[in-house]
């Protein structure tokens, strides 16, 4: 049985757009655009950056759909998607740190709960323009780096990712620590100016 990514990969560039929409809307998709993009870029290096651009656009469209659904349903939709302890934690984080909770999981290619941050953004009244700008700032470097990697390494890109998965995990952890440090500095300054 073919995976969603394999089917969309066969569709070429429109598949990159579609898988971005599916992933951004929060629909179940075990492979996600990352794997589809790296495979596509390794097979069609001349179109790698077009595929990355379409994946970004698709992610923005899909996330905007989820955002607008959350905006329309408001608090009820938010309650339904943040009932788990993890969801409640992310909701508190969002209320404290705002759109940085969208940026971090949007940038880091590890399974962080972006869907909850999107729902919080919509339900808690963040402007759609600000939300999309932050998400684009995260998705553009992520998808273009993945396309570059697939283009450069070709068929060996998935092997490269497997061999260096701990290196990428450390890089992601470093990015997360840096973002966390920025949040703490922001907290300190906010507390200091309030005092």
KEKE-3310 file (N, C-alpha, C; in steps of 0.2 Angstrom, whole numbers, plus 5000, padded with zeros to 4 digits):
npx = (5004:5003:5010:5003:5013:5020:5011:5007:5020:5021:5013:5020:5025:5012:5008:5016:5011:4998:5001:5007:4995:4987:4995:4996:4983:4981:4977:4977:4993:5005:5018:5021:5026:5040:5047:5042:5046:5060:5062:5056:5064:5077:5074:5070:5080:5081:5068:5067:5067:5056:5046:5048:5044:5031:5027:5028:5018:5007:5007:5004:4991:4984:4986:4980:4967:4964:4966:4956:4945:4946:4945:4932:4925:4930:4932:4926:4931:4944:4945:4941:4953:4963:4963:4971:4985:4997:4991:4985:4997:5003:4994:4994:5008:5006:4998:5006:5018:5014:5016:5028:5027:5021:5031:5043:5039:5035:5047:5057:5060:5054:5042:5033:5019:5012:4999:4991:4996:4992:4978:4976:4981:4971:4959:4961:4962:4973:4980:4977:4986:4998:5000:5002:5013:5023:5023:5027:5040:5045:5043:5049:5063:5065:5058:5065:5078:5077:5074:5086:5095:5090:5092:5106:5111:5104:5099:5104:5100:5090:5097:5108:5101:5096:5109:5114:5104:5105:5114:5105:5095:5102:5105:5092:5088:5097:5092:5080:5083:5089:5078:5070:5078:5077:5064:5064:5072:5064:5053:5060:5063:5050:5044:5053:5050:5037:5038)
npy = (4994:5011:5026:5041:5051:5045:5044:5058:5062:5056:5065:5076:5093:5099:5090:5093:5105:5101:5092:5100:5108:5098:5094:5106:5109:5101:5088:5070:5063:5054:5054:5067:5083:5085:5073:5069:5080:5080:5068:5071:5081:5075:5066:5075:5087:5099:5105:5107:5118:5125:5115:5117:5130:5128:5119:5127:5137:5129:5124:5136:5139:5128:5129:5142:5138:5130:5139:5148:5141:5138:5151:5154:5145:5148:5148:5136:5127:5127:5122:5109:5104:5105:5097:5087:5084:5088:5097:5106:5112:5117:5127:5136:5140:5146:5157:5164:5166:5169:5170:5164:5151:5146:5148:5140:5126:5126:5128:5118:5102:5091:5081:5092:5100:5109:5110:5113:5126:5133:5132:5139:5151:5156:5154:5163:5175:5181:5191:5186:5189:5192:5179:5171:5177:5174:5160:5158:5163:5153:5141:5144:5144:5130:5122:5125:5122:5108:5105:5109:5100:5087:5090:5091:5079:5069:5053:5048:5056:5052:5042:5049:5057:5048:5043:5054:5058:5061:5071:5081:5081:5087:5099:5104:5104:5113:5125:5125:5128:5140:5148:5146:5153:5166:5168:5167:5179:5188:5187:5191:5204:5209:5207:5215:5228:5229:5230)
npz = (5000:4996:5003:5008:5005:4995:4985:4983:4979:4967:4960:4958:4957:4960:4970:4980:4985:4989:4999:5008:5011:5017:5028:5035:5038:5048:5046:5048:5044:5042:5036:5031:5024:5025:5022:5009:5002:5003:4996:4983:4979:4978:4968:4957:4955:4949:4951:4964:4973:4969:4973:4986:4989:4985:4995:5006:5003:5003:5016:5023:5018:5022:5036:5038:5036:5047:5057:5054:5056:5070:5074:5071:5079:5091:5109:5112:5102:5105:5118:5115:5108:5117:5128:5133:5144:5138:5128:5136:5143:5131:5128:5139:5137:5125:5129:5137:5129:5116:5099:5097:5100:5089:5080:5084:5083:5070:5063:5068:5063:5070:5079:5085:5094:5083:5078:5089:5093:5082:5083:5095:5092:5082:5090:5101:5096:5089:5075:5059:5049:5056:5062:5050:5045:5054:5054:5041:5042:5049:5041:5028:5029:5034:5024:5013:5016:5018:5005:4998:5004:4999:4986:4985:4990:4983:4980:4991:5002:5011:5018:5023:5032:5041:5046:5052:5061:5075:5076:5070:5079:5090:5085:5083:5097:5101:5095:5100:5114:5112:5108:5120:5129:5124:5127:5141:5143:5138:5147:5159:5156:5155:5168:5175:5170:5174:5187)
capx = (5000:5007:5009:5001:5018:5022:5006:5008:5026:5020:5009:5025:5024:5005:5008:5020:5006:4993:5003:5007:4989:4985:4999:4995:4976:4981:4974:4982:4998:5011:5025:5022:5029:5047:5049:5040:5050:5067:5062:5055:5070:5082:5073:5070:5083:5079:5062:5067:5065:5049:5043:5049:5040:5024:5025:5027:5012:5002:5007:5001:4984:4981:4986:4975:4960:4963:4966:4950:4940:4947:4943:4925:4922:4932:4934:4924:4936:4951:4944:4941:4959:4968:4960:4976:4989:5001:4988:4985:5003:5004:4989:4997:5013:5004:4995:5012:5023:5012:5018:5035:5024:5020:5038:5047:5037:5035:5054:5060:5057:5053:5035:5031:5012:5010:4992:4988:4997:4987:4971:4976:4981:4964:4954:4963:4961:4979:4978:4979:4992:5004:5001:5005:5020:5027:5023:5031:5047:5048:5042:5053:5070:5064:5057:5071:5084:5076:5075:5093:5098:5088:5095:5113:5113:5101:5096:5108:5098:5087:5102:5111:5096:5096:5115:5115:5098:5107:5116:5100:5092:5106:5104:5085:5088:5100:5087:5074:5086:5090:5072:5068:5082:5074:5058:5066:5075:5058:5050:5063:5062:5043:5044:5057:5047:5031:5040)
capy = (5000:5017:5031:5048:5055:5042:5046:5065:5063:5055:5070:5081:5100:5100:5086:5097:5110:5097:5089:5106:5110:5093:5094:5113:5109:5096:5081:5065:5062:5051:5056:5074:5086:5084:5067:5070:5086:5077:5063:5074:5085:5070:5064:5080:5092:5105:5108:5106:5124:5126:5111:5120:5136:5126:5116:5133:5140:5124:5124:5143:5139:5123:5132:5147:5135:5128:5145:5152:5136:5140:5158:5154:5141:5151:5144:5129:5123:5127:5117:5102:5103:5106:5093:5082:5088:5091:5102:5112:5115:5122:5133:5140:5143:5151:5163:5167:5168:5171:5167:5160:5144:5144:5148:5134:5119:5127:5128:5112:5096:5086:5082:5097:5101:5115:5111:5116:5133:5136:5133:5144:5158:5157:5155:5168:5182:5184:5193:5181:5192:5191:5172:5169:5180:5170:5153:5159:5164:5147:5136:5145:5141:5123:5118:5126:5118:5101:5104:5109:5094:5082:5091:5090:5072:5065:5047:5047:5060:5048:5038:5054:5059:5042:5042:5060:5060:5063:5078:5085:5082:5091:5106:5106:5105:5120:5130:5126:5131:5147:5151:5146:5158:5172:5168:5169:5185:5192:5187:5195:5211:5211:5207:5221:5234:5230:5232)
capz = (5000:4995:5008:5006:5003:4989:4980:4981:4976:4960:4957:4956:4960:4963:4976:4986:4987:4992:5005:5013:5014:5021:5034:5038:5041:5054:5045:5049:5038:5045:5033:5031:5019:5025:5018:5002:4999:5002:4991:4977:4978:4976:4961:4953:4959:4945:4953:4972:4976:4967:4977:4993:4989:4985:5001:5011:5002:5005:5023:5025:5016:5027:5043:5038:5036:5054:5061:5053:5060:5077:5075:5071:5084:5097:5115:5112:5098:5109:5124:5112:5106:5122:5134:5136:5148:5134:5125:5141:5143:5126:5129:5144:5134:5120:5133:5140:5124:5110:5092:5097:5101:5082:5076:5086:5080:5063:5061:5069:5059:5074:5080:5091:5092:5079:5077:5095:5093:5077:5086:5100:5088:5080:5095:5106:5093:5085:5069:5053:5045:5060:5062:5044:5044:5059:5051:5035:5044:5051:5036:5023:5030:5035:5018:5008:5018:5016:4997:4997:5006:4994:4979:4985:4991:4979:4983:4998:5007:5017:5022:5027:5038:5046:5049:5056:5065:5082:5074:5068:5085:5094:5082:5085:5104:5102:5092:5105:5120:5111:5108:5127:5132:5122:5130:5148:5143:5138:5154:5164:5155:5156:5175:5177:5168:5178:5194)
cpx = (5004:5005:5006:5007:5020:5017:5007:5015:5025:5016:5014:5024:5017:5004:5011:5015:5001:4995:5005:5001:4986:4988:4997:4988:4976:4978:4979:4986:5004:5018:5026:5026:5037:5050:5048:5044:5057:5067:5061:5061:5076:5081:5072:5073:5082:5073:5062:5065:5058:5044:5043:5044:5032:5022:5024:5020:5006:5001:5003:4993:4981:4981:4981:4968:4959:4962:4959:4944:4940:4944:4935:4922:4925:4934:4932:4929:4942:4950:4944:4948:4965:4966:4966:4981:4994:4998:4987:4991:5005:5000:4992:5004:5011:5001:5001:5017:5021:5014:5024:5033:5022:5027:5042:5045:5036:5042:5057:5057:5056:5045:5033:5023:5010:5003:4988:4990:4993:4980:4971:4977:4974:4959:4955:4964:4968:4977:4981:4985:4998:5005:5004:5012:5025:5028:5027:5038:5049:5048:5047:5060:5070:5063:5063:5077:5083:5076:5082:5096:5096:5091:5102:5115:5109:5098:5099:5105:5094:5092:5106:5107:5097:5103:5116:5109:5100:5110:5111:5096:5095:5105:5097:5085:5092:5096:5082:5077:5087:5083:5069:5072:5079:5068:5059:5068:5069:5054:5053:5062:5055:5042:5047:5053:5040:5032:5042)
cpy = (5006:5022:5037:5051:5052:5044:5053:5066:5061:5060:5076:5087:5101:5096:5089:5102:5107:5094:5094:5108:5105:5093:5101:5113:5104:5090:5076:5063:5060:5053:5063:5077:5086:5079:5067:5075:5083:5072:5066:5078:5081:5067:5069:5087:5099:5109:5108:5112:5127:5122:5114:5126:5134:5123:5122:5136:5135:5124:5131:5142:5134:5126:5138:5144:5133:5134:5148:5147:5138:5147:5158:5151:5144:5146:5137:5124:5122:5122:5110:5100:5103:5102:5089:5087:5091:5097:5108:5115:5120:5128:5138:5144:5148:5158:5167:5170:5169:5167:5163:5153:5142:5143:5142:5128:5120:5126:5121:5106:5090:5087:5086:5099:5108:5116:5115:5124:5136:5137:5138:5151:5160:5159:5161:5175:5185:5186:5187:5183:5191:5183:5169:5171:5176:5163:5153:5159:5158:5141:5137:5142:5133:5120:5119:5122:5111:5100:5104:5103:5088:5083:5090:5083:5067:5059:5045:5051:5057:5045:5043:5056:5054:5042:5048:5063:5063:5070:5083:5086:5087:5099:5109:5108:5112:5126:5131:5129:5138:5151:5151:5152:5165:5173:5171:5176:5190:5193:5191:5202:5214:5212:5214:5228:5235:5232:5239)
cpz = (5000:5001:5004:5002:4996:4983:4978:4978:4969:4956:4956:4960:4964:4970:4982:4989:4991:4999:5010:5015:5019:5028:5038:5041:5047:5053:5046:5043:5041:5042:5033:5025:5019:5021:5011:4999:4998:4996:4984:4975:4976:4969:4956:4955:4955:4948:4961:4975:4974:4972:4984:4994:4989:4992:5007:5010:5004:5013:5026:5023:5021:5034:5043:5039:5043:5058:5060:5057:5067:5079:5076:5077:5091:5103:5115:5108:5102:5114:5121:5110:5111:5129:5137:5140:5144:5130:5130:5143:5138:5126:5133:5141:5129:5124:5135:5134:5117:5104:5092:5098:5094:5078:5078:5082:5072:5059:5062:5067:5064:5077:5086:5089:5089:5079:5083:5095:5087:5080:5091:5097:5085:5085:5100:5103:5090:5078:5064:5050:5049:5061:5056:5043:5048:5056:5045:5036:5046:5045:5030:5024:5031:5028:5013:5010:5017:5009:4995:4998:5001:4988:4979:4986:4987:4983:4990:5003:5013:5021:5026:5033:5043:5050:5054:5060:5072:5081:5073:5075:5090:5091:5084:5092:5105:5100:5098:5112:5118:5111:5116:5130:5130:5126:5138:5148:5143:5144:5159:5163:5156:5164:5178:5176:5172:5185:5195)
residu = (UNK:UNK:UNK:UNK:UNK:UNK:UNK:UNK:UNK:UNK:UNK:UNK:UNK:UNK:UNK:UNK:UNK:UNK:UNK:UNK:UNK:UNK:UNK:UNK:UNK:UNK:UNK:UNK:UNK:UNK:UNK:UNK:UNK:UNK:UNK:UNK:UNK:UNK:UNK:UNK:UNK:UNK:UNK:UNK:UNK:UNK:UNK:UNK:UNK:UNK:UNK:UNK:UNK:UNK:UNK:UNK:UNK:UNK:UNK:UNK:UNK:UNK:UNK:UNK:UNK:UNK:UNK:UNK:UNK:UNK:UNK:UNK:UNK:UNK:UNK:UNK:UNK:UNK:UNK:UNK:UNK:UNK:UNK:UNK:UNK:UNK:UNK:UNK:UNK:UNK:UNK:UNK:UNK:UNK:UNK:UNK:UNK:UNK:UNK:UNK:UNK:UNK:UNK:UNK:UNK:UNK:UNK:UNK:UNK:UNK:UNK:UNK:UNK:UNK:UNK:UNK:UNK:UNK:UNK:UNK:UNK:UNK:UNK:UNK:UNK:UNK:UNK:UNK:UNK:UNK:UNK:UNK:UNK:UNK:UNK:UNK:UNK:UNK:UNK:UNK:UNK:UNK:UNK:UNK:UNK:UNK:UNK:UNK:UNK:UNK:UNK:UNK:UNK:UNK:UNK:UNK:UNK:UNK:UNK:UNK:UNK:UNK:UNK:UNK:UNK:UNK:UNK:UNK:UNK:UNK:UNK:UNK:UNK:UNK:UNK:UNK:UNK:UNK:UNK:UNK:UNK:UNK:UNK:UNK:UNK:UNK:UNK:UNK:UNK:UNK:UNK:UNK:UNK:UNK:UNK)
# end
